[in-house]
Amino acid sequence: MSVAILDARQWQQTVDLRTGRKIEAESPVVDMVRGLLSRHPFPGDCEPGSNTWVVDTALDLVDKYDPSFAFLTLARQYYCSRYTVMTAQERRDMIAEAFAEADRFARESGFLTILVGTGGMTKALTPIDLSTLDGLGVSSNWSARYAGLYGLSDRDREALAAEPRLERVASRDEVLALFGGGSEDGKRLPEYLAVSKEGYHFKNTSLRRLIMIPSRNIHIPVSADVGAIDSVTDIRGRVLSLLADRKVALVVLEGVGREDFMAPHTVCRNGEGWYCYEPTDAWYLALTSGHHCIFEHNGGYCYFKDDNENKHYPFSGYFTEMPTGTIGLDYPGRSISVGNRSMFMHVATGCDICCECFARNLYNQGCMAVLFRQDKA
């Protein structure tokens, strides 16, 4: 059983991660993590101390748990760029602050620190409204440039073909062929995947206006410590090889592209062919599992089909089961993950102890920690 600890400042609850039900859990690790959450209240996604919270919490975990692998996500600059009007200099200063926090973690922990940027951002242009289709259009708040299409009529096909803001409409078979899948792999793929041109995005259920969205990031930056890397899926293997004789941290800098990267770096492919990742669950799983998970995790699946009173993992977003084969699950040594990106820290890393903000649509509800392993000596 995986234990989750919810912390809303001066109030904590321990639950079974799978069922969401309250449980009684007592152990030295549980007590340590409870104290950690109490000492480090989350300030909020866009607050000045957001990235500092990640590093402070991670350094506290390094001191108390002594892991050999750490996974960190610094996402304040992504959320602020996405939802806040800023000058170019204000955005540069915010990115510089993220790099300074990553450097502080490396300096104070002694870990070899690998930095990965999720790619640059661009001005959000007019949204594409799929609600006028005869068929169904499905877009996710996690994704901007991808949407699923179902039951298209001839009129829909004509309208989509004439839509100048679309880059392409790819069939399920095209997506399967692009990623080397067979027909049995397409159960969670939409009938068609609509892809917008750079800057355009699909209208979704979010009430917040988008200011910037991820660019068409065919390549993303990776710090030069890893050497030559071909694809985002290769980073995991390189990190595991480095862990053979040293402590390593993998730090994700969201919303940071090649033009923003403030450290020596190389670049790697950020997808396959015409498909390039946004910083979604699919990207995180490609990074941590070493293979593309687009068949199961994409911006166009009808997630509402899984949402009922019997859904497992109520604190894990769209997920109905925990992914296997992630870096934290496969690495035999002690591991931690900390980040100001809700849910992704535990669902995508599988580290022994995962600590993340508990925020939804920028509404700060506290912190959550997930304990997958308590038995590592």
C-alpha positions as CSV (number, residue, x, y, z in Angstrom):
1,M,0.0,0.0,0.0
2,S,1.3,3.5,-0.9
3,V,0.7,6.1,1.7
4,A,-0.2,9.7,0.9
5,I,0.0,12.5,3.5
6,L,-2.1,15.7,2.9
7,D,-1.0,18.9,4.5
8,A,-3.1,22.1,4.6
9,R,-1.1,24.0,7.2
10,Q,-1.8,22.9,10.8
11,W,-3.9,20.1,9.5
12,Q,-2.7,16.7,8.1
13,Q,-4.5,13.6,6.9
14,T,-3.0,10.2,6.0
15,V,-4.7,8.3,3.2
16,D,-4.3,5.2,1.1
17,L,-3.2,6.6,-2.3
18,R,-5.2,4.0,-4.3
19,T,-8.5,4.4,-2.6
20,G,-8.2,7.9,-1.0
21,R,-9.6,6.6,2.2
22,K,-8.2,7.7,5.6
23,I,-5.8,5.3,7.2
24,E,-3.7,5.1,10.3
25,A,0.0,4.9,9.4
26,E,2.9,5.1,11.9
27,S,6.6,4.6,11.0
28,P,9.8,6.6,11.3
29,V,9.6,7.6,7.6
30,V,5.9,8.7,7.9
31,D,6.8,10.7,11.0
32,M,9.8,12.3,9.2
33,V,7.7,13.3,6.2
34,R,4.9,14.7,8.4
35,G,7.5,17.0,10.0
36,L,8.9,17.9,6.7
37,L,5.5,19.0,5.3
38,S,4.9,21.0,8.5
39,R,8.2,22.9,8.1
40,H,7.7,23.7,4.5
41,P,4.2,25.1,3.6
42,F,3.8,25.7,-0.1
43,P,3.5,29.4,-0.9
44,G,1.6,29.1,-4.3
45,D,2.4,28.3,-7.9
46,C,3.2,31.9,-9.0
47,E,4.5,33.2,-5.7
48,P,8.1,34.4,-5.5
49,G,9.1,31.6,-3.1
50,S,7.6,28.8,-5.2
51,N,10.9,27.5,-6.6
52,T,12.7,28.2,-3.4
53,W,10.2,25.9,-1.6
54,V,11.2,23.1,-4.0
55,V,14.9,23.4,-3.2
56,D,14.4,24.0,0.6
57,T,12.1,20.9,0.8
58,A,14.5,18.8,-1.3
59,L,17.5,19.7,0.8
60,D,15.6,18.9,4.0
61,L,14.8,15.5,2.5
62,V,18.4,14.9,1.5
63,D,19.4,15.6,5.1
64,K,16.8,13.4,6.6
65,Y,16.6,10.5,4.1
66,D,20.0,10.5,2.5
67,P,18.9,9.5,-1.1
68,S,21.3,8.9,-4.0
69,F,18.8,10.1,-6.6
70,A,16.7,13.2,-6.6
71,F,14.2,14.5,-9.1
72,L,13.2,18.1,-8.9
73,T,10.8,20.2,-10.9
74,L,11.0,24.0,-10.9
75,A,7.8,25.3,-12.6
76,R,7.1,28.8,-11.3
77,Q,8.4,30.5,-14.5
78,Y,6.1,28.2,-16.6
79,Y,2.9,29.1,-14.6
80,C,3.7,32.8,-14.5
81,S,4.5,32.9,-18.2
82,R,1.3,31.0,-19.0
83,Y,-1.1,33.1,-16.9
84,T,0.6,36.5,-16.2
85,V,1.5,39.4,-18.4
86,M,5.2,40.0,-18.0
87,T,7.9,42.0,-19.8
88,A,10.7,40.1,-21.5
89,Q,13.1,41.2,-18.8
90,E,10.8,40.1,-16.0
91,R,10.6,36.6,-17.6
92,R,14.4,36.5,-18.0
93,D,14.8,37.4,-14.4
94,M,12.4,34.7,-13.3
95,I,14.2,32.1,-15.4
96,A,17.5,33.2,-13.9
97,E,16.0,32.7,-10.4
98,A,15.1,29.1,-11.4
99,F,18.7,28.4,-12.5
100,A,20.0,30.0,-9.3
101,E,17.8,27.7,-7.2
102,A,19.0,24.6,-9.2
103,D,22.6,25.7,-8.6
104,R,21.9,26.1,-4.9
105,F,20.6,22.6,-4.7
106,A,23.7,21.3,-6.5
107,R,26.1,23.3,-4.3
108,E,24.5,22.4,-1.0
109,S,23.7,18.8,-1.7
110,G,26.8,17.8,-3.6
111,F,24.7,16.0,-6.2
112,L,25.8,16.0,-9.8
113,T,22.8,18.0,-11.2
114,I,21.4,17.4,-14.7
115,L,19.2,20.2,-16.0
116,V,16.5,19.6,-18.6
117,G,14.3,22.4,-20.1
118,T,10.8,21.4,-21.3
119,G,11.1,24.0,-24.2
120,G,10.4,27.6,-24.8
121,M,7.1,29.5,-24.8
122,T,5.3,31.7,-27.2
123,K,2.5,34.2,-27.2
124,A,-1.0,32.6,-27.0
125,L,-3.1,33.6,-30.1
126,T,-6.8,33.1,-30.6
127,P,-8.2,29.8,-29.3
128,I,-9.7,27.2,-31.6
129,D,-13.3,26.3,-30.6
130,L,-14.2,22.7,-31.3
131,S,-17.7,23.0,-29.8
132,T,-19.3,23.8,-33.1
133,L,-18.4,20.3,-34.5
134,D,-21.1,17.7,-35.1
135,G,-18.7,15.3,-33.5
136,L,-16.9,15.5,-30.2
137,G,-13.7,17.5,-29.6
138,V,-11.8,16.8,-26.4
139,S,-9.1,19.1,-25.1
140,S,-7.2,18.9,-21.8
141,N,-6.1,21.7,-19.5
142,W,-2.7,20.0,-19.5
143,S,-2.2,20.4,-23.2
144,A,-2.6,23.5,-25.5
145,R,-1.7,22.3,-29.0
146,Y,-3.4,18.8,-29.1
147,A,-7.0,17.8,-29.1
148,G,-8.9,14.5,-29.7
149,L,-11.7,14.3,-32.3
150,Y,-14.5,11.7,-32.4
151,G,-17.4,10.9,-34.7
152,L,-16.6,13.5,-37.3
153,S,-19.2,14.3,-39.9
154,D,-18.5,15.2,-43.5
155,R,-19.2,18.8,-42.6
156,D,-16.7,18.6,-39.7
157,R,-14.0,17.3,-42.1
158,E,-14.5,20.2,-44.5
159,A,-14.4,22.7,-41.7
160,L,-11.2,21.2,-40.2
161,A,-9.6,21.1,-43.6
162,A,-10.3,24.8,-44.1
163,E,-9.2,25.9,-40.6
164,P,-5.9,27.9,-41.1
165,R,-4.9,27.6,-37.5
166,L,-4.5,23.8,-37.7
167,E,-1.1,22.3,-38.5
168,R,-2.6,18.8,-39.2
169,V,-5.4,16.4,-38.3
170,A,-3.7,13.0,-37.8
171,S,-5.7,9.7,-37.8
172,R,-5.2,7.1,-35.1
173,D,-3.4,4.9,-37.6
174,E,-1.0,7.8,-38.4
175,V,-0.2,8.3,-34.7
176,L,0.3,4.5,-34.2
177,A,2.7,4.4,-37.2
178,L,4.7,7.4,-36.1
179,F,5.4,5.8,-32.7
180,G,5.7,2.2,-33.9
181,G,2.5,0.9,-32.4
182,G,0.1,-1.8,-33.5
183,S,-3.7,-1.7,-33.6
184,E,-3.8,-3.1,-30.1
185,D,-2.0,0.0,-28.8
186,G,-4.7,2.4,-30.0
187,K,-7.4,1.9,-27.4
188,R,-6.8,5.2,-25.6
189,L,-5.9,7.2,-28.7
190,P,-8.6,9.5,-30.2
191,E,-10.0,8.7,-33.7
192,Y,-8.2,11.8,-34.9
193,L,-5.6,14.0,-33.2
194,A,-5.9,17.7,-34.1
195,V,-2.6,19.7,-33.9
196,S,-2.6,23.5,-33.9
197,K,0.0,25.7,-35.4
198,E,2.5,27.4,-33.1
199,G,0.8,29.9,-30.9
200,Y,-2.7,28.6,-31.4
201,H,-4.4,26.5,-28.8
202,F,-7.7,24.7,-28.3
203,K,-10.4,26.1,-26.1
204,N,-10.9,24.0,-23.0
205,T,-12.7,24.2,-19.6
206,S,-10.2,26.5,-17.9
207,L,-11.6,29.9,-17.0
208,R,-8.1,31.5,-17.0
209,R,-6.9,33.3,-20.0
210,L,-3.7,32.0,-21.5
211,I,-0.9,34.5,-22.0
212,M,1.8,32.2,-23.3
213,I,1.8,28.5,-24.3
214,P,4.5,26.0,-25.2
215,S,6.2,26.7,-28.5
216,R,6.6,24.0,-31.1
217,N,9.6,22.6,-29.4
218,I,11.1,20.0,-31.7
219,H,14.3,20.1,-29.6
220,I,14.8,20.8,-25.9
221,P,18.0,21.7,-24.0
222,V,19.9,19.3,-21.6
223,S,22.9,20.3,-19.6
224,A,26.2,19.3,-21.1
225,D,27.0,16.9,-18.1
226,V,25.1,14.1,-19.8
227,G,27.1,14.2,-23.1
228,A,25.4,13.6,-26.5
229,I,21.7,12.7,-26.2
230,D,19.5,11.9,-29.1
231,S,16.1,11.9,-27.6
232,V,14.3,12.8,-24.4
233,T,13.8,9.1,-23.9
234,D,17.5,8.6,-23.6
235,I,18.0,10.8,-20.6
236,R,16.8,8.2,-18.1
237,G,19.4,5.7,-19.2
238,R,22.2,8.2,-19.0
239,V,21.1,9.2,-15.5
240,L,21.0,5.6,-14.3
241,S,24.5,5.0,-15.6
242,L,25.8,8.0,-13.8
243,L,24.2,6.8,-10.6
244,A,26.5,3.8,-10.6
245,D,29.2,5.8,-8.8
246,R,27.8,9.1,-7.7
247,K,24.7,10.9,-6.4
248,V,22.6,12.5,-9.2
249,A,19.8,15.0,-9.4
250,L,17.6,15.4,-12.4
251,V,16.1,18.9,-12.4
252,V,13.3,19.9,-14.8
253,L,13.0,23.6,-15.7
254,E,9.5,24.1,-17.1
255,G,9.0,26.7,-19.8
256,V,12.7,27.0,-20.5
257,G,13.9,26.5,-24.1
258,R,17.3,26.6,-25.9
259,E,17.2,30.4,-26.1
260,D,16.6,30.7,-22.3
261,F,19.0,28.1,-21.1
262,M,21.6,29.7,-18.8
263,A,24.1,26.8,-18.6
264,P,26.3,24.9,-21.0
265,H,24.0,22.5,-22.8
266,T,23.3,20.2,-25.7
267,V,19.9,19.5,-27.3
268,C,17.8,16.4,-27.9
269,R,14.7,15.5,-29.8
270,N,11.5,16.2,-28.0
271,G,9.2,13.7,-29.6
272,E,8.9,11.9,-33.0
273,G,8.5,13.4,-36.4
274,W,5.9,16.1,-36.4
275,Y,4.8,15.3,-32.8
276,C,6.6,17.4,-30.1
277,Y,5.8,17.2,-26.5
278,E,4.4,19.8,-24.3
279,P,5.2,19.6,-20.5
280,T,2.4,17.2,-19.8
281,D,2.1,13.7,-18.2
282,A,3.2,12.2,-21.5
283,W,6.5,14.2,-21.5
284,Y,7.3,13.4,-17.9
285,L,6.7,9.7,-18.5
286,A,8.9,9.8,-21.7
287,L,11.6,11.3,-19.5
288,T,11.3,9.0,-16.5
289,S,10.4,5.7,-18.3
290,G,12.7,6.0,-21.3
291,H,10.0,5.3,-23.8
292,H,7.1,7.1,-25.4
293,C,3.7,6.7,-23.6
294,I,1.6,8.7,-26.0
295,F,-0.7,5.8,-26.6
296,E,-1.9,5.8,-23.0
297,H,-1.4,9.5,-22.2
298,N,-2.4,12.1,-24.8
299,G,-4.3,15.3,-24.9
300,G,-7.2,13.8,-26.7
301,Y,-8.4,10.8,-24.7
302,C,-12.0,10.9,-23.2
303,Y,-10.8,10.9,-19.6
304,F,-14.3,11.4,-18.4
305,K,-15.0,7.7,-19.3
306,D,-12.8,6.8,-16.3
307,D,-14.3,9.2,-13.9
308,N,-16.9,7.5,-11.6
309,E,-17.4,6.7,-8.0
310,N,-15.2,3.7,-8.3
311,K,-12.2,5.5,-9.8
312,H,-8.9,4.6,-8.1
313,Y,-6.2,7.2,-7.3
314,P,-8.5,10.2,-6.6
315,F,-5.5,12.4,-5.8
316,S,-3.7,11.5,-9.1
317,G,-5.6,13.4,-11.7
318,Y,-6.6,11.4,-14.8
319,F,-4.6,8.4,-13.7
320,T,-6.5,5.2,-12.7
321,E,-3.3,3.2,-12.0
322,M,0.3,4.1,-11.2
323,P,2.7,3.8,-14.2
324,T,5.3,1.1,-14.0
325,G,8.9,1.3,-15.2
326,T,9.6,4.8,-14.0
327,I,13.1,5.8,-12.9
328,G,12.3,5.9,-9.1
329,L,10.7,2.4,-9.2
330,D,13.5,0.8,-11.1
331,Y,16.5,2.5,-9.3
332,P,17.4,0.2,-6.3
333,G,18.9,3.0,-4.2
334,R,17.1,5.6,-2.2
335,S,15.2,8.3,-4.2
336,I,13.2,11.4,-3.7
337,S,11.2,13.8,-5.9
338,V,10.1,17.3,-5.1
339,G,8.3,19.8,-7.3
340,N,5.8,22.6,-7.7
341,R,3.9,20.7,-10.4
342,S,1.0,18.9,-8.9
343,M,0.6,15.1,-9.3
344,F,3.5,14.6,-11.8
345,M,6.0,14.1,-9.0
346,H,4.4,10.9,-7.8
347,V,2.7,9.6,-10.9
348,A,5.7,10.1,-13.2
349,T,8.8,9.4,-11.0
350,G,7.8,6.6,-8.7
351,C,10.5,7.7,-6.2
352,D,10.5,6.4,-2.6
353,I,9.3,9.7,-1.2
354,C,7.5,12.2,-3.5
355,C,6.6,15.7,-2.2
356,E,4.5,18.1,-4.3
357,C,2.3,21.1,-4.1
358,F,-1.4,20.3,-3.9
359,A,-2.7,23.0,-6.2
360,R,-5.5,22.9,-8.8
361,N,-5.8,25.7,-11.4
362,L,-3.4,27.8,-9.3
363,Y,-5.6,27.5,-6.2
364,N,-3.2,26.6,-3.4
365,Q,-4.6,23.8,-1.2
366,G,-1.3,22.8,0.5
367,C,1.1,20.0,0.0
368,M,1.0,16.2,-0.6
369,A,3.6,13.6,0.0
370,V,3.5,10.0,-1.3
371,L,5.5,7.2,0.2
372,F,6.0,4.4,-2.3
373,R,8.8,2.7,-0.4
374,Q,9.8,2.7,3.3
375,D,12.0,-0.4,3.4
376,K,15.3,0.7,1.8
377,A,18.2,0.4,4.2
